[in-house]
């Protein structure tokens, strides 16, 4: 991605921030192309599971899934790829749209992949003891296979779990409590115009339902949010008094927009707010096969209906603040330009491939009474460079500069510290990377110390 979009991304960032604080926080990942968001709330964080559109794709070329997490809905930590097509020995391709759910102290990831034996799409299940993986194949075979895609999973309030999926049809099974088997057979939900709206111009698809169901329960009402009427798709929804229907079509949530002919939704409630995740083609080089995940905050209407939601570049407001006095992973990002991530030898991820002028924005950093110093974990196989700490914008006031030396390798880590001044209250912090030509250094983490 870097060769094609880094310069454009820098231009985009400065266009949306001509002077003063940055306003663009959507799409929420700028380091790679992401698609098919599936959020999960767990232990005070939102874990966001996505697909990964490969650079330069002219089809849905997807080989792995990715995980990000946030405690405030704006600063997202990259946890890398904990599962790929290669996780499933029986699969040959297509790391397409899935969803994760927690149960029994484990995390189950339901995904569609192409079966090597049949050439058809099948639903596999990954399992992990951590929301960030790694995930392993729970079954060694498909859970279910009928050539259709886009699994969504829900555990009802009575403990019964359901798995839904389908394009062009809509199916469900009742999962057993082990979450990797089911009883009652594979069931087809009737796609009626009363249940899923009326499509015109396609006698083979009389309803608006296309793909990507997202099924959940709220205040006793069941919601089925889905991608409607390809192509281009919009997001619509239906509701029902029970988990299997009967469904009643309720209308459009997100109209067709966003320079991607597909869309895919996920909805959660988190810390008193409701959030709608989707994808578009907003990043430079983006489009229908190079998509990017974004999020909006919304409020349900008093009768439980969902309002019309429009894509924005601002994204959701921050829900809380970020604590700079605890260790923060460098790959915790609200917005970035020219930055990539990779696996770090000391564990987790680091930011790397940094060149002069690249930067990371961290939003809503609560410095309180003031910070005195900052410490960062860095590595460089080159001559190193500088971390310029700025406020307000990538070209804003410099409040500190840390010199990064050459360390003898891109994964040969050292710790550097430097004084800072003027960091009080809650501010947006920019880490701007500066130096000579070529790649400068990598950063694993950073942490501030309070002024005495």
Secondary structure, 3 states (H helix, E strand, C coil): CHHHHHHHHHHHHHHHCCCCCCCCCCCCCCCCEEEEEEEEEECCEEEEEEEEECCCCCCCCEEEEEEEEECCCCCEEECCCCEEHHHCCCEEECCCCCEEEEECCEEEEEEEEEECCCCCEEEEEEEECCCCCCCEECCCCCCEECCCCCCEEEECCCCCEEEEECCCCCEEEEECCCCCCEEEEEEECCCCHHHHCECCCCCCCCECEEEEEEEEEECCEEEEEEEECCCCCEEEEEEECCCCCCEEEEEEEECCCCCCCCCCCEEEEECCEEEEEEEECCCCCCECCECEEEEEEECCCCCCCCCCCCCCCCCCCCCCCECCCCCEECCEECEEECCEEEECCCCCEEEECCCCCCEEEEEEEEEECCEEEEEEEEEECCCCEEEEEEECCCCCEEEEEEEECCCCEEEEEEEEEEECCCCCEEEEEEEEEECCCCCCCEEEEEEEEECC
